[in-house]
Amino acid sequence: MGFRIGRPRRAAHPTKTALGGAPSECATPGASECLASAPIPVVRFVTVHELRSGHLANAMERITRLSEGIDRLTRIAWYLGWKPAPTYVLVVCVGVFGWLLLQHPAGIAFGLLALAPRWRATRLINENWEKHLSQAEVLVKAEGASRLGVRLDDAQCTVSSMGRGMPPFLIRPKPEYDISVVYICDAFLAVYQGAVLGLQELKIRLPEQGEEIYFRHISLFIYNPPYIEVTLSNGTTRRFPVNSEQSTSLLATLRAKLRGGAPTPGAPIDANIFRPEPVTSPSNLKVDLSARYHGTGSNEERYCYVRLSKLNQLLSDSSLLDQLMEQLEVPGEPAVLRRLTQQQKVECIKTQVEHFQRSQTSIWRGVTTLEVLAASIWRLQYADSRHGKAPLTKRTIRRGIFCAVSEEADLEIPVARWLKKQGYEPFREIRLGLGRVDVLGYKKTGFSNRLAAVELKNDYEQFKRAINQLVTFAEYADLVYLACTPAFAAEYLDHNEQSVDHWDPGVLERKLIDGGFGLLIVERDQVFEVIKPVERTPSSANFSRVVSNLSTVTVIEC
């Protein structure tokens, strides 16, 4: 079953100049049209890759050397480490000279002496390359801040280095490292990428400028290793590399900025994102879910009628997270997403859900994160996994998680036992007015007797007349309940979504509360009073007629 997710509306904004000044003007007669069509205030600058590609011939790059202060002998050794050919030629020459000198093939062993410079050069590089890389990262970070006009004291900076190329034998570092810096400021995200450190020559090629993206124009961001991809409100995408060990803290900061929070820079992500969310938060449906939704104090909060403890247990399964990423259409290659850590999978799923919550064309707009996840687990029964065997089969979802039963009669014994614990004697199939109630509880008290009517439902088609039945029963009983499984309730929400194009988690409860009826959720042998019914006072004639007929009906043995 697919989800209807539309593209966010395109917003038109003027574009800032490279130095952050007034909006740029077009040099053509259609300058006003040019400004009006500018999608967002993103400062786009030239990168080294574009310069090499010849897209912008007038772009320039600056080259900085790290070799100042290094003596000539060390420079020669560093060069020989990256260019071993002269060393190998020297080994051959010394070996031939030794053979000629001794007039014996054993003289070739003299060539091994020529490997000493090679060994010294290799050791020099392997012991010092990290120091040079750190120096380059500091330089690039400062250069980027200067170019972008960012104060380092006011921004959270993340520096990423990615090596490329094949090093010579025994050399550990890569010949070149691409260095990028992400600056997270109060109102925007700045990226300075395209800097390249050439370890062979100890030179840094620095791009002239970078890029700024304002948070108010970001509609989605996702970590697709080794890149973070940012989707803007006009549908365009930017991406920049981030090391895997730095991705979690950067994603947490980005999420907090988009929500308007202010986390401590570098603070770790709270892995427990599945905690209950307050139903009065702006991101939730504007539905007044009163305390009666949780029934008695022993009940847990429910999402798509699954108890929170069970939902958290399910979401701790990494293979289920893989299936949820596929169901929620998380961007990225499936093979790459499956290799993410469990926390990274959680971040990807939550980011995608937050995108749906903000999208006006999504069925999940305004729905709480936990409700989306629980409903998506319910809908996994309709989708075949395209990438490996699904951890949850349809039977496991319906019967194992949502406690579905084969027929309505399977609910009778658990409900009868629950009534008995409340002090009622349970009876089967007794007439109340023009209809018959499935289970009726009768309680004798010192001052007044009480009747509790419970209608069992396990079929969506039969529920269409359930409200009318409950209204009739309310004329004869003090308390009126609807009893069903989580599977039935989830299926009702699913059918409702197909009718209104929006997932409404409170539609069933509102119908019952409007009529003053209670809700019992049956999970195998357990019964939970999710909604307490309104206490009524039936007429004496109706009450007496029902009590007088109890002797002719069957008591449920439980």
Secondary structure, DSSP 8 states (H G I E B T S, - for coil): -----------------TTS-S----SSTTHHHHHHT--S--B----HHHHHHTS-TT--EEEEES-TT--HHHHHHHHHHH--HHHHHHHHHHHHHHHHHHTSGGGGGGGGGGHHHHHHHHHHHHHHHHHHHHHHHHHHHHHHHHHHT--GGGSEEEEEEEEES---TT--S-SEEEEEEEEE-SSEEEEEEEEEEETTTTEEEEES--EEEEGGGEEEEEEETTEEEEEETTS-EEEEE--HHHHHHHHHHHHHHHHT----TT----S-TTS---TTSTTS-S----GGGG-STT---EETTEEHHHHHHHHT-HHHHHHHHHHTT-SS-HHHHHTS-HHHHHHHHHHHHHHHHH-TTSTTTT--HHHHHHHHHHHGGG---SSS--SS-HHIIIIIIS---SSGGGGHHHHHHHHHHTT-EEEEEEEETTEEEEEEEEE--SS--EEEEEEE---HHHHTTHHHHHHHHTTT-SEEEEEE-HHHHHHHHHHHHHHHSS--TTHHHHHHHHHT-EEEEEETTEEEEEE--------HHHHHHHHHTGGGSEE---
